Amino acid sequence: MEHQAEKSNGRHDSDHPVVSFLGPVSSYTHQTALQRFNDNEYGFEPASSITGVFEAVQSGAADFGVVPFENSTNGAVIFTLDLLADRQSMYADISVCDEAYLDVSHYLLGHKAAVTSSPEMSGASTPTSLIPSPLKPRSKPLSSIKHIKRIYTHPQAFGQCEIFLGAYLKGIERIDVSSTSKAAELVKEDKTGTSAAIASSLAAEIHGLDVLAKAIEDREDNTTRFFILRKGVDETAKHTGNPTKSLISFTVDHRSPGALADVLECFRNKKLNLTSINSRPTRIVPFQYIFFVEFEGSLRHDPDGRVKGALSDLEKYAQSWRLLGSWEDKLVR
Ligand SMILES: O=C(O)C(=O)C[C@]1(C(=O)O)C=C[C@@H](O)C=C1
């Protein structure tokens, strides 16, 4: 039976706008794309990297792009921040037009050991003076995983499963790959049966892998936030009356004391709540940064002019800045 998510559906006719996502199929980004865009109305195209999604949107090969932005357990997705930093002005037309949240539950996938014994290990770490009360993993292996010699996944997923990995797979080689679904693909290809992937239950179904452990994420509330990208701004979009958020990037003069505080003050003065702040190296001068600030509000619906006011004040303190987009706040509080 073909799974709905097995199709990247490859529709390219003008009737179907194309959505580019970090693939291959069954990645969490793919699942988010399917959740956000109706399968009958859109074509879905996997990209092999987050860069590929940005390129597809900037070139017009795709109408929309879906990229991970941050995870509630492990923080910012630096690949996406680096692309939004756009140091070489390669993605000048890209804007963030929406966000989507996905509950992320990771599975350990692989091939069951030829002789299946019980899962032996208790998962209880020995308390040490340094860690007197080690955290207990939320789940345990369903069968023995003693044969596992290497684990593949996306670096974000490793960071979300540290307790389980520390308890049951300590010291096992970790191999970073471009997505969790790529990891599942590689494990399927490894005929030695000694590789495992951290990926979704959907990836297990699609690649026909054995589930060695379920729900191995450190926290039950593990959630990833994704951005929806498009080229330019949809001037026809109607304001729904729901709360909005915006994202800007900026640089400041690093020799000027308080320059960053001055920029942040622009938002405080206009009573605009900040919802996230991140930074990445400029890669021009060591230890100088491009900052990202997300705030509640939108320039396109700004009845009391607070956003306009903050952005015009910011002109005085930022060396350079860019409004990366505004969208409807989708966080369920
Ligand atoms: O690897 C995937 O499946 C992805 O869609 C990427 C990604 C991420 O970069 O955060 C998405 C959700 C999870 O947080 C882990 C990985």
Ligand as a Chemical Component Dictionary entry (heavy atoms), coordinates in Angstrom:
data_LIG
# 
_chem_comp.id                   LIG 
_chem_comp.type                 NON-POLYMER 
_chem_comp.pdbx_formal_charge   0 
_chem_comp.three_letter_code    LIG 
# 
loop_
_chem_comp_atom.comp_id 
_chem_comp_atom.atom_id 
_chem_comp_atom.alt_atom_id 
_chem_comp_atom.type_symbol 
_chem_comp_atom.charge 
_chem_comp_atom.model_Cartn_x 
_chem_comp_atom.model_Cartn_y 
_chem_comp_atom.model_Cartn_z 
_chem_comp_atom.pdbx_ordinal 
LIG O1  O1  O 0 15.450 15.537 9.916  1  
LIG C1  C1  C 0 14.244 15.762 9.791  2  
LIG O2  O2  O 0 13.376 14.890 9.726  3  
LIG C2  C2  C 0 13.840 17.166 9.753  4  
LIG O3  O3  O 0 12.778 17.463 9.242  5  
LIG C3  C3  C 0 14.759 18.190 10.378 6  
LIG C4  C4  C 0 14.548 18.383 11.868 7  
LIG C5  C5  C 0 15.290 19.665 12.374 8  
LIG O4  O4  O 0 16.185 20.165 11.723 9  
LIG O5  O5  O 0 14.939 20.135 13.471 10 
LIG C6  C6  C 0 13.115 18.576 12.126 11 
LIG C7  C7  C 0 12.524 18.153 13.259 12 
LIG C8  C8  C 0 13.286 17.533 14.353 13 
LIG O6  O6  O 0 13.573 18.581 15.264 14 
LIG C9  C9  C 0 14.571 16.956 13.879 15 
LIG C10 C10 C 0 15.089 17.273 12.661 16 
# 
loop_
_chem_comp_bond.comp_id 
_chem_comp_bond.atom_id_1 
_chem_comp_bond.atom_id_2 
_chem_comp_bond.value_order 
_chem_comp_bond.pdbx_ordinal 
LIG O1 C1  DOUB 1  
LIG C1 O2  SING 2  
LIG C1 C2  SING 3  
LIG C2 O3  DOUB 4  
LIG C2 C3  SING 5  
LIG C3 C4  SING 6  
LIG C4 C5  SING 7  
LIG C4 C6  SING 8  
LIG C4 C10 SING 9  
LIG C5 O4  DOUB 10 
LIG C5 O5  SING 11 
LIG C6 C7  DOUB 12 
LIG C7 C8  SING 13 
LIG C8 O6  SING 14 
LIG C8 C9  SING 15 
LIG C9 C10 DOUB 16 
# 
